[in-house]
């Protein structure tokens, strides 16, 4: 709808309304569905802001592109100047020209004739998932260059009642940690300069009411789909208004536009909910499933993976590899991934990155013999690569030292003994494509684990120009080129674990390695945080050794299996050295996963929190509400001697269900002197309304134990 300088988009449950006069449009409403017959002109007029004392003579609200020249006192959406042009080029004001409407969206076109810039603000609404997608584009219409130091995607104005925020931070082996805090007057600025999405500052934010939890309350989620440097600004102004800006963090010179050039921001994804955080996640999950994920075979289940890293590290002994393949096949693995150490001269992490040829001492006949053996065991073959990196001790670097990112005369800073290749150099990109394509063409490789184990420091090209932004785009182009040539190959995005997890890289890949930590306690928290934006089928979740080498903590295999069981299941341990009991647990876990992965990977995922912060879990409910599964884990000693009731969300209130213990975990039973609840015997029948609103009793759990529960509709 477009009349009287208003524009409206609607989905089944949400509406967005824009208004404008002669300048930048503003969001009047982003939230619940408005009446179809609403008079937009009266609606906009009813929201006109008052003019308080002690201020400028006009109110300058948060719009899609806040400008300095309008008197806006908060952070502007663009900071730019023409170093060789007019002195006033740092200010400027855009004038509305027209709205280009199309199905489920529109482009707002604006012009700053004085600064010779055009501005396009794009808003799309995906009617299926009800996710909004925003983008800003600037074009240089002048005859001199303009330097853009900051350009935000369209700013998202926030209502005052969303007075709290959930932000996501972390580090290696502790990704997706969550901080909930009040949105204070002033700015919360989070910057990422790692050259990848980062573990420390995920480009996502959730705004919510103080009363909002997983099942109730208003909230808005915002995510910038970008795999490189970024800046996030959350600002509450003294007048109470608030805004969120997100965009690429430009290193010096990266935002320079020559005459006729344009620059656009990454896509900004926004979703809202009036029914709590789980419902907000469902919208993002739905969008990923139908608009982002592009599996080579969409009907193919996510295969159980065995990765060789924590089993063998760099010791690629053929006898041990075949024994590991035998053991993996025996417990039910479907994909065998050969990790670091397979290529020429690679015996530790000090050498050989860039020399992507099979090591002739370890693989005298190439990878073919091992691949054939793995496939004879009924498993696909996958391969670990780290194409963006090079060791100084490598044939590639000795031949082409200028191919590494560097800023002369400053020393090159290494990480994990690695340098970073300049993907913006066409020769580098061609070499990497040729090597990877040759491996995929000449071997039956169906999967690449694409790793990136260090941050970008001083990312300069051969001329010394900063190229962090171009490096990210060049990575996209390399992966796209490879996927066009090898469309049946799946790719995992790994970067020291979960340091490259975002919507944009997911358009080109199929799975995330959520963390290098296989510590089940850490993993449970990581996976819960991960799930706010991403569905479980893209979350690599592995059962590791009983002793975790990244934390020094030991675990029972049953507990590890519970935690890994709701993602994309895998294993990362030496299966040839485990006990028969351990092996049987893995067999049962994999058997259950194969039976239920379609439910976990297509249903609605719910996070479950209890009054005990260390007792938490997840459930999944099928789209037809006929089947559900629950996993509950006790991470630490309980806060009370008897746990709280378990409420299972998302069921059909009028349906009768059979509730059954799915995995009998002896260590979970040991916490109870007596528990005569039928959950531990034959199960019981109960209405969905009781399960959801009242709850059922859980047993007492020792720390690092838990249970899995099956819930099936009785027809």
C-alpha positions in Angstrom: 0.0 0.0 0.0 1.4 3.4 -0.9 -0.5 6.6 -0.4 0.0 9.9 1.4 3.7 9.1 1.8 3.2 5.8 3.5 4.1 2.3 2.6 3.0 -0.9 4.2 4.0 -4.6 4.0 2.1 -7.4 5.7 2.6 -11.1 6.4 0.3 -13.5 8.2 1.3 -12.1 11.7 3.4 -9.1 11.1 3.2 -5.6 9.5 5.8 -2.9 8.7 4.7 0.7 8.0 7.0 3.4 6.6 6.2 7.1 6.4 8.1 10.1 4.9 7.7 13.7 3.9 10.5 14.9 1.6 13.4 13.1 3.2 14.4 9.7 4.6 11.5 7.3 5.3 11.1 6.1 8.9 9.7 2.9 10.3 6.4 3.8 12.0 5.7 0.2 13.0 7.5 -3.1 12.9 5.6 -5.7 14.8 2.2 -7.3 15.1 -0.2 -7.4 12.2 -2.2 -4.2 11.8 -5.9 -4.1 10.8 -6.2 -4.4 7.0 -8.5 -1.4 6.9 -6.3 0.8 9.0 -6.2 4.4 7.8 -2.4 4.8 7.5 -2.6 8.6 7.3 -4.4 8.8 10.7 -2.2 6.1 12.1 1.0 8.1 11.2 -0.5 11.3 12.5 -1.4 9.6 15.8 2.3 8.9 16.3 3.7 12.4 15.8 6.2 13.1 18.4 5.9 16.0 20.9 8.5 18.8 21.0 10.0 19.0 24.5 11.6 22.1 26.0 15.3 22.6 25.8 15.7 21.1 22.3 16.0 22.1 18.7 12.9 23.6 17.1 12.0 20.4 15.3 11.9 16.8 16.3 14.3 14.6 14.3 13.2 11.0 14.9 15.2 7.8 14.1 14.7 7.1 10.4 16.2 4.5 8.0 19.3 6.6 7.4 19.8 9.1 10.2 21.7 12.2 9.0 23.8 14.9 10.6 22.3 17.7 8.6 18.8 17.1 9.8 19.8 17.9 13.4 19.9 14.2 14.4 22.0 14.1 17.6 22.6 10.3 17.6 25.0 8.2 15.5 24.6 8.9 11.8 24.1 6.1 9.3 26.9 7.4 7.1 30.1 9.1 7.7 31.7 10.3 4.5 33.5 13.2 2.8 35.1 14.2 -0.5 38.7 14.9 0.2 39.1 16.7 -3.1 35.7 18.2 -3.4 33.4 20.6 -1.5 34.3 21.3 2.1 30.6 20.7 3.1 30.6 17.1 1.8 30.8 15.7 5.3 27.2 16.9 6.0 24.5 16.6 3.4 20.8 15.7 3.2 19.0 13.2 1.0 15.7 14.2 -0.7 13.0 11.6 -1.4 12.6 11.0 -5.2 10.4 7.9 -5.6 9.4 4.5 -4.3 9.9 1.5 -6.6 7.3 -1.0 -5.4 7.3 -4.7 -6.2 5.8 -7.8 -4.7 6.6 -8.1 -1.0 9.0 -5.1 -1.0 10.3 -1.8 -2.3 13.2 0.4 -3.1 13.2 3.9 -1.7 15.2 6.2 -4.0 16.7 9.4 -2.6 19.2 12.0 -3.9 21.6 14.4 -2.4 22.3 16.8 -5.3 24.7 18.9 -3.3 27.0 16.0 -2.5 26.2 14.2 -5.8 25.1 11.0 -4.1 22.2 8.7 -4.7 20.8 6.5 -1.9 18.7 3.4 -2.2 17.0 1.9 0.8 15.6 -1.6 0.2 13.1 -3.5 2.3 11.8 -7.0 1.5 9.4 -9.1 3.5 9.5 -12.9 3.1 5.9 -13.8 3.6 6.6 -17.4 4.5 9.0 -16.9 7.4 7.9 -13.3 8.1 11.5 -12.2 8.1 12.3 -8.7 6.8 15.5 -8.1 4.8 17.0 -4.6 4.5 19.9 -3.2 2.5 21.5 0.3 1.8 23.1 1.2 -1.5 25.1 4.5 -2.1 26.2 5.6 -5.6 28.8 8.3 -6.3 27.3 10.5 -9.0 30.1 13.1 -8.8 33.4 13.4 -10.7 35.7 13.1 -7.6 36.1 10.2 -5.2 34.2 10.1 -1.9 35.5 8.3 1.2 32.9 6.5 3.2 34.2 5.6 6.6 30.9 4.2 7.8 27.8 3.0 6.1 25.0 1.3 8.0 22.4 -1.0 6.6 19.0 0.7 7.2 18.8 1.7 10.8 16.1 -0.1 12.8 14.1 2.1 15.2 13.1 0.4 18.4 10.0 1.1 20.5 10.8 2.1 24.1 9.2 -0.9 25.7 12.0 -3.1 24.2 14.2 -2.0 27.0 16.6 -5.0 27.2 19.0 -6.6 24.9 20.5 -10.1 24.3 23.9 -9.9 22.8 26.2 -12.7 21.7 29.9 -12.9 22.5 32.5 -15.5 23.3 36.0 -16.8 22.5 37.6 -20.0 21.2 35.7 -23.0 22.7 33.1 -20.7 24.2 31.1 -19.3 21.3 27.6 -17.9 21.5 27.7 -16.8 25.1 24.8 -14.6 26.0 24.5 -11.4 27.9 21.2 -9.9 28.8 21.2 -6.3 29.9 19.2 -3.1 30.1 19.5 -0.7 27.1 20.9 2.3 28.8 20.9 5.9 27.4 24.1 6.1 25.3 25.8 3.7 22.9 26.7 0.0 23.1 29.2 -0.5 20.3 30.6 -3.9 19.3 33.3 -4.1 16.7 34.9 -7.1 15.0 38.3 -6.7 13.3 39.2 -10.4 13.0 38.5 -10.6 9.2 35.9 -13.3 9.8 32.5 -13.3 11.5 34.3 -13.9 14.8 33.8 -15.8 18.0 34.0 -12.7 20.1 31.2 -10.6 18.6 28.5 -12.4 16.6 26.7 -9.8 14.4 23.3 -10.4 15.9 21.2 -8.8 18.6 17.8 -9.4 20.2 15.8 -6.6 21.8 13.1 -7.5 24.2 10.8 -6.5 27.1 11.9 -7.2 30.7 9.1 -9.8 30.9 10.0 -11.6 27.7 11.3 -15.2 27.9 11.3 -18.2 25.6 7.6 -18.5 25.5 6.1 -15.1 26.0 6.7 -11.4 25.4 7.7 -9.0 22.6 11.1 -9.2 20.9 12.9 -8.2 17.7 15.9 -10.1 16.4 18.5 -8.5 14.1 21.3 -10.2 12.2 23.9 -8.9 9.7 24.7 -11.5 7.1 28.4 -10.8 6.7 31.5 -13.0 7.2 34.1 -10.2 7.8 34.7 -7.1 9.9 31.6 -5.4 11.2 30.3 -2.9 13.6 27.1 -3.1 15.7 25.7 0.1 17.3 22.8 0.0 19.8 21.9 3.5 20.9 19.3 4.9 23.1 18.9 8.7 22.8 18.0 11.0 25.7 14.5 11.3 24.3 14.0 7.6 24.8 14.1 6.6 21.1 16.6 3.8 20.2 18.2 2.5 17.1 20.3 -0.4 15.9 22.9 0.1 13.1 24.9 -2.7 11.6 27.4 -2.6 8.7 30.8 -3.5 7.5 33.6 -2.0 9.6 35.9 -0.4 6.9 39.6 -0.3 7.4 41.2 2.9 6.1 40.4 3.4 2.4 38.1 0.4 2.0 35.0 2.6 1.6 36.5 4.9 -1.1 34.1 5.3 -4.1 35.4 6.5 -7.4 33.1 8.4 -9.8 30.3 6.1 -10.9 31.0 3.4 -8.3 28.5 2.2 -5.7 28.7 0.4 -2.4 26.0 -1.7 -0.7 25.7 -3.0 2.7 25.3 -6.7 3.5 21.7 -7.9 4.1 20.2 -7.1 7.4 17.7 -9.7 8.6 15.0 -8.6 11.1 12.2 -10.6 12.7 9.8 -9.9 15.4 7.6 -11.9 17.8 4.9 -11.3 20.3 5.2 -14.9 21.6 8.7 -15.0 23.0 12.2 -16.0 21.9 11.4 -19.5 20.7 8.9 -18.1 18.2 11.4 -15.5 17.1 13.9 -18.3 16.4 11.3 -20.3 14.5 11.1 -17.4 12.0 14.8 -17.3 11.4 15.0 -21.1 11.2 12.1 -21.1 8.7 13.8 -18.5 6.6 17.1 -20.4 6.5 15.4 -23.6 5.6 13.4 -22.3 2.6 15.5 -19.3 1.4 19.2 -19.9 2.3 20.1 -23.6 2.6 20.8 -25.2 -0.8 21.7 -28.8 -0.2 22.8 -30.8 -3.3 20.0 -33.3 -2.5 17.4 -31.6 -0.3 15.8 -35.0 0.5 19.1 -36.5 1.8 19.2 -36.9 5.6 22.2 -35.3 7.4 24.7 -38.1 7.5 26.4 -39.3 10.7 30.0 -38.0 10.5 33.3 -39.4 11.8 36.1 -36.9 11.8 39.7 -38.1 12.3 41.2 -35.1 14.1 40.9 -36.1 17.7 41.4 -39.7 16.9 44.7 -39.4 15.0 45.7 -35.7 14.8 48.7 -35.7 12.2 49.4 -39.4 12.5 48.0 -40.6 9.2 49.0 -44.3 9.4 47.1 -46.3 6.8 46.5 -49.2 9.1 45.1 -47.0 11.8 43.0 -45.1 9.3 41.4 -48.3 7.9 40.8 -49.6 11.4 39.1 -46.3 12.3 37.0 -46.7 9.2 36.0 -50.2 10.2 35.0 -49.1 13.6 33.1 -46.1 12.3 31.2 -48.3 9.9 30.5 -50.7 12.7 28.7 -48.1 14.9 26.8 -46.7 11.9 28.7 -43.7 10.6 27.8 -42.5 7.1 30.5 -40.0 6.3 34.3 -40.3 7.0 36.2 -37.0 7.1 40.0 -37.0 6.8 41.2 -34.0 8.8 44.5 -32.1 8.8 47.7 -34.0 8.0 47.0 -35.6 4.6 48.9 -33.2 2.3 52.6 -33.0 1.3 55.0 -32.6 4.3 52.3 -31.9 6.8 53.4 -33.6 10.1 52.6 -30.7 12.5 51.1 -27.2 12.3 54.4 -25.5 11.3 54.5 -26.3 7.6 52.9 -27.1 4.3 49.7 -25.2 4.2 49.2 -24.2 0.6 50.7 -27.4 -0.8 47.4 -29.2 -1.5 48.8 -32.4 -2.9 48.5 -35.8 -1.1 51.6 -36.6 0.9 53.5 -39.3 -1.0 55.0 -40.9 2.1 51.6 -41.3 3.8 49.6 -41.8 0.6 52.0 -43.2 -2.1 49.2 -43.8 -4.5 47.2 -40.7 -3.6 44.0 -40.6 -1.6 42.2 -43.0 -3.9 43.0 -46.2 -2.0 41.7 -44.8 1.3 38.6 -43.3 -0.4 37.8 -46.6 -2.0 38.2 -48.4 1.3 36.0 -45.9 3.1 33.3 -46.1 0.4 33.4 -49.9 0.5 32.4 -49.6 4.1 29.2 -47.7 3.1 30.5 -44.2 4.0 31.0 -41.0 2.0 34.5 -39.5 2.0 35.2 -35.9 3.2 38.4 -33.9 3.3 39.7 -31.1 5.5 41.2 -28.1 3.8 42.3 -24.6 4.8 42.6 -22.9 1.5 43.0 -19.3 2.7 46.2 -20.0 4.6 49.8 -20.7 3.9 52.8 -21.6 6.0 56.1 -19.8 5.4 57.6 -23.3 5.4 55.8 -24.4 2.2 56.6 -24.8 -1.4 53.9 -22.3 -2.3 55.3 -19.6 -0.1 58.8 -20.1 -1.2 57.7 -19.7 -4.8 55.3 -16.8 -4.1 56.0 -14.9 -0.9 54.1 -11.9 -2.3 50.9 -13.9 -2.3 50.5 -13.5 1.5 48.6 -10.5 2.9 51.1 -8.0 4.3 51.8 -4.4 4.7 55.5 -3.6 4.0 57.7 -2.8 5.8 55.8 -4.0 8.9 56.5 -7.5 10.1 54.0 -10.2 9.2 52.1 -11.4 12.3 51.5 -15.2 12.3 48.8 -17.2 14.0 49.1 -21.0 14.4 52.3 -20.5 12.4 50.1 -19.4 9.5 50.0 -16.5 7.0 46.9 -15.5 5.0 46.8 -15.7 1.3 45.6 -12.7 -0.7 42.4 -14.0 -2.3 41.9 -10.7 -4.1 44.9 -11.6 -6.2 43.5 -13.4 -9.2 46.6 -15.6 -9.4 46.0 -16.8 -5.9 42.3 -17.4 -6.4 43.0 -19.3 -9.6 45.7 -21.5 -7.9 43.3 -22.4 -5.1 40.4 -23.1 -7.4 42.6 -25.3 -9.6 44.0 -27.3 -6.6 40.7 -27.8 -5.0 38.9 -28.6 -8.2 41.6 -31.1 -9.2 41.1 -32.9 -5.8 37.4 -33.0 -6.3 37.5 -34.0 -9.9 40.0 -36.9 -9.5 38.7 -38.3 -6.2 35.3 -39.3 -5.0 35.1 -36.6 -2.4 31.6 -35.5 -1.4 32.4 -33.1 1.4 34.9 -30.4 2.3 35.6 -29.2 5.8 36.7 -25.7 5.0 38.7 -24.3 7.9 40.2 -20.9 8.8 42.4 -21.0 11.9 43.5 -17.5 12.4 42.4 -13.9 12.4 43.4 -11.3 9.8 46.0 -8.8 11.0 47.4 -6.1 8.7 45.3 -7.5 5.7 47.1 -5.6 2.9 47.5 -6.5 -0.7 50.8 -6.2 -2.7 50.3 -2.4 -2.9 49.7 -2.1 0.9 46.0 -1.3 0.6 43.7 -2.6 3.2 41.6 -5.5 1.6 39.7 -7.1 4.5 36.4 -6.3 2.8 37.6 -7.5 -0.6 39.0 -10.6 1.0 35.6 -11.6 2.3 34.0 -11.0 -1.1 36.8 -12.9 -2.8 36.2 -15.9 -0.4 32.5 -15.9 -1.5 33.5 -15.9 -5.1 36.0 -18.8 -4.7 33.4 -21.0 -2.9 30.7 -20.1 -5.5 33.0 -21.0 -8.4 33.9 -24.3 -6.8 30.2 -25.1 -6.1 29.2 -24.4 -9.7 31.9 -26.8 -10.9 31.1 -29.4 -8.2 27.4 -29.0 -7.3 27.2 -32.3 -5.5 29.9 -31.5 -2.9 28.8 -30.2 0.5 30.9 -27.7 2.4 31.3 -27.2 6.1 32.2 -23.7 7.4 34.7 -24.0 10.1 37.0 -21.3 11.5 38.7 -22.4 14.7 35.2 -23.7 15.5 32.4 -21.2 15.3 34.2 -18.1 14.1 32.5 -18.0 10.7 28.8 -18.5 11.4 26.4 -16.2 9.6 23.6 -16.2 7.0 25.8 -15.0 4.1 28.4 -17.8 4.4 25.5 -20.3 4.8 24.3 -19.4 1.3 27.4 -21.1 0.0 27.9 -23.8 2.6 25.8 -26.5 4.3 27.0 -27.0 7.9 28.8 -25.1 10.7 31.3 -26.5 13.0 29.8 -24.6 16.0 32.9 -25.0 18.2 36.3 -26.7 18.6 35.1 -27.7 22.1 33.7 -31.2 22.4 33.3 -30.6 26.2 29.6 -31.5 26.6 28.9 -28.9 29.3 30.4 -26.1 27.2 28.8 -27.5 24.1 25.3 -27.5 25.6 25.5 -23.8 26.3 27.1 -23.0 22.9 24.4 -24.9 21.1 21.6 -23.2 23.0 23.1 -19.8 22.0 23.6 -21.0 18.4 19.9 -22.0 18.1 18.6 -18.4 18.5 19.4 -17.8 14.9 20.2 -21.2 13.3 18.3 -24.5 13.0 19.8 -27.7 14.4 20.5 -29.4 11.0 23.3 -26.9 10.2 24.9 -27.4 13.7 27.8 -29.9 13.7 27.6 -31.6 17.1 30.1 -34.4 17.8 30.7 -36.9 20.5 34.3 -36.5 21.5 36.7 -38.5 23.7 35.6 -39.1 27.2 38.5 -36.8 28.3 38.2 -33.5 26.5 41.6 -32.1 25.4 40.3 -28.5 25.2 39.0 -28.3 28.7 40.6 -31.1 30.7 37.2 -32.4 31.8 36.0 -36.0 31.6 32.5 -37.2 30.6 30.3 -40.2 30.4 29.5 -41.2 26.8 25.7 -41.2 27.5 25.8 -37.5 28.5 27.9 -36.6 25.4 25.4 -38.4 23.2 22.5 -36.5 24.7 24.1 -33.1 24.0 25.2 -34.0 20.5 21.9 -35.7 19.7 19.9 -32.7 18.6 22.3 -31.2 16.0 24.0 -32.8 13.0 25.5 -35.7 14.8 29.1 -36.8 14.5 32.0 -38.4 16.3 35.5 -37.2 16.9 37.4 -39.9 18.8 39.5 -43.0 18.4 36.8 -45.6 18.0 39.5 -48.4 17.9 40.4 -47.9 21.5 36.9 -47.7 23.1 35.3 -50.4 25.2 32.5 -52.7 24.0 30.1 -50.8 26.3 31.2 -47.5 24.9 30.7 -48.8 21.3 27.2 -50.1 22.1 26.2 -46.7 23.5 27.3 -45.1 20.2 25.4 -47.7 18.2 22.2 -47.0 20.1 22.7 -43.2 19.8 23.3 -43.3 16.1 20.3 -45.7 15.6 18.1 -43.3 17.5 19.5 -40.3 15.6 18.8 -41.9 12.2 15.3 -42.6 13.2 14.6 -39.1 14.5 16.8 -36.7 12.5 14.0 -35.8 10.1 12.0 -34.6 13.1 14.9 -32.6 14.6 15.8 -31.2 11.2 12.3 -30.1 10.1 10.3 -29.5 13.3 10.1 -26.5 15.6 12.9 -26.3 18.1 12.2 -25.0 21.6 14.7 -24.1 24.2 13.7 -25.1 27.7 14.9 -23.2 30.8 14.0 -24.1 34.3 14.3 -22.3 37.7 17.6 -24.2 38.0 20.0 -22.5 35.6 22.0 -25.7 35.3 19.0 -27.8 34.3 18.1 -27.0 30.8 17.1 -28.7 27.6 15.6 -28.6 24.1 12.5 -30.1 22.5 11.4 -30.4 18.9 7.8 -30.7 17.8 6.8 -31.9 14.3 5.0 -29.5 12.1 1.8 -31.5 12.4 2.1 -31.6 16.2 1.9 -35.4 16.2 5.4 -36.1 17.5 7.9 -34.5 19.9 11.2 -35.2 21.5 12.8 -33.7 24.6 16.4 -33.7 25.8 17.0 -32.5 29.4 20.5 -32.3 30.9 21.8 -31.3 34.3 25.1 -29.5 33.8 26.0 -29.0 37.4 24.8 -30.0 40.8 21.1 -29.2 41.2 20.1 -26.1 43.2 17.5 -28.1 45.1 17.1 -31.8 46.1 14.1 -32.3 43.8 14.0 -30.8 40.3 11.1 -28.7 39.0 8.4 -29.8 36.7 9.1 -30.1 33.0 6.8 -28.2 30.7 6.9 -29.2 27.1 5.9 -26.3 24.7 4.4 -26.3 21.3 2.0 -29.3 21.5 -1.6 -29.7 20.5 -3.5 -28.9 23.7 -6.4 -31.1 22.7 -4.3 -34.1 21.8 -3.6 -37.1 24.0 0.0 -38.1 23.9 2.1 -41.1 25.0 5.1 -40.1 27.0 8.0 -42.5 27.1 11.5 -42.5 28.5 13.6 -42.9 25.4 17.1 -43.6 26.7 17.6 -45.4 30.0 20.6 -43.8 31.5 21.8 -45.6 34.6 23.8 -42.6 35.7 20.7 -40.5 35.7 18.8 -43.1 37.8 21.5 -43.2 40.4 20.5 -39.8 41.7 17.2 -41.2 43.1 16.7 -43.4 46.1 13.3 -44.1 44.7 11.4 -42.9 41.6 8.2 -44.8 41.1 7.1 -42.4 38.3 5.9 -44.4 35.3 8.3 -42.3 33.2 11.0 -44.8 34.2 8.8 -47.9 33.5 6.1 -48.1 30.9 5.4 -44.4 30.3 2.0 -42.8 30.5 -0.7 -41.0 28.6 -1.5 -37.4 29.1 -3.1 -34.4 27.4 -1.0 -31.8 25.5 -2.5 -29.0 27.6 -1.2 -30.6 30.8 2.2 -31.2 29.3 2.5 -27.6 28.2 0.8 -25.7 31.0 1.3 -27.9 34.1 4.2 -30.2 33.5 5.5 -33.6 34.5 8.0 -34.5 37.2 11.6 -35.1 36.4 13.9 -37.4 38.4 16.8 -36.2 40.4 19.9 -35.9 38.3 23.5 -36.1 39.1 25.7 -33.5 37.5 26.4 -34.2 33.8 23.5 -36.6 33.3 20.1 -36.3 31.7 17.4 -38.0 29.8 15.7 -38.1 26.4 11.9 -38.4 26.3 9.6 -39.4 23.4 6.2 -37.9 23.0 3.8 -39.4 20.4 0.2 -38.5 19.6 -2.3 -41.3 20.3 -4.5 -41.7 17.2 
